[in-house]
Amino acid sequence: MSEYTTILVERRERVGLIRLNRPQFMNALNAALLGELMGALENLDADPDTGAMVITGSERVFAAGADIKEMADASAVDMLVRDTVSQFDRIRRVKKPVIAAVSGWCLGGGFELAMSCDMIIASETARFGQPEITIGVIPGAGGTQRLTRAVGKAIAMEMVLNNRTLTADEAQLYGLVNRVIPVERYLDEAMGLANELAARAPLAVRLGKEAVNHASDSFLSEGLASERRAFYYLFSTQDQKEGMAAFLEKRKPEWKGE
């Protein structure tokens, strides 16, 4: 596999395994990581010897969100021009099955990444949340849309507006994850499932994935566009600057509503 700086990529039999690899930053999703991740998925998708992919982090953290340092000082126009969030659109175009193997913290953009995958295998220690409200913004990579479709309006509202997190068992109860596995076996479980998928009829798997996504994505594109506009708009507010500065300075933010 090609050399990467923020991920590790290997192929085990017919499964491509991608590990998020920014441990010093709790696998925070910066532009470099997202670019490498999506490029690796596309390369594996085009590889005839690969039948499915697994994305994972470490036992402690899948991904703790976006890299706040990259966006703390950005304006709404900066965010619109950079359009880093559009990287998430690339995973929707991957034709082969993609499984997220999640252990530990799975927050913000990391949670949105996991929800963008076709299936999620969670360890018993997995914790899911959308904490963007604590830094003065909202989820911008599909969190308000995919989460609501998965858990319903009431739970999604509490998670988006009040930083509620879900345990692995709660996530399974609400249909967010396929199964919950002891931490020492969750990655093996995900790889086993991926190997089973990779052994199926490739065209049937591809078209089956498209059909299921069509059922769940009806009008999703409109919702994602609305969410993205609101997310970028919030970078024109003083509360966003205060929220992200407080996060980086490890203090409590002082909101002004402007």
Residue, then its C-alpha position, 0 to 999 in steps of 0.5 A: m500500500s502507499e505511504y500515508t502520514t495520518i492513516l495506516v493501510e493494509r489488506r488482509e485477504r480480501v479486506g482493506l483495513i484502514r487505521l486512523n493514526r493521529p494518536q497524539f490528537m485522539n485521531a482528530l479529523n484534519a484536512a490531511l487525514l480526511g484526504e488520505l482516508m477518502g483516497a485510500l477508500e477510493n483506491l481499495d474500491a478500485d482494487p479488484d482484489t479487495g471486496a470490503m473495507v474496515i475503518t478503525g482507530s484505537e481501543r481508546v478512541f475511534a476519532a474524537g472529532a474534527d481538529i479544532k485548531e484548523m477551524a477556530d479562527a476561520s470565517a464563514v467564507d473561509m469554511l465555505v471556500r475550504d469546504t473540508v466537509s465535502q470530503f465526507d461526500r466521497i465515502r458515499r460514492v464508494k461502491k463496496p461495503v465499508i464497516a466502522a470498527v469503533s472502540g472508545w470515544c467516537l465524537g463529532g466528526g468521528f461519529e459522522l464518519a462512522m455513520s457514513c459507513d455502511m455498518i458499525i461494529a462497536s466495542e463495549t467501551a464505545r461512546f457516541g456523541q455530537p458535542e459541537i454545541t459546546i464550542g458554539v456550532i452544530p454538526g456539519a458532516g451529516g450528524t443532524q441528518r443521519l443521526t435523526r434518521a437512526v435514533g429519531k427526533a427526540i434523542a437526536m435533539e438531546m444529542v445535538l442540543n445538549n451533548r448527550t452521549l450514547t453508550a454502545d448498548e444504547a447505540q445498538l438499541y437505537g439501531l446505530v450499530n450492528r452489534v456490541i462486542p468485548v473490546e478485545r474482539y471488536l476488530d476481529e468481529a468487524m474483519g470477520l464480517a467484512n470477509e463474509l461480505a467480500a466473499r459474496a457476489p460482488l455485483a449483488v453486494r454493490l447493487g444491494k448497497e445502492a438499494v438500501n442507501h437509496a431507501s435511507d438517503s431519500f431527500l438526505s441530500e437536501g438535508l445535508a445541504s441545509e445542515r452544511r449552510a447552517f454549519y458554515y454560517l455559524f463561523s460568522t458568529q462571535d460565539q463560535k470564536e469564543g467556543m473554540a477559543a475556550f476549547l483550545e484554552k481549556r476553559k468554560p466559554e462565555w456565550k453572548g448570543e451573537 
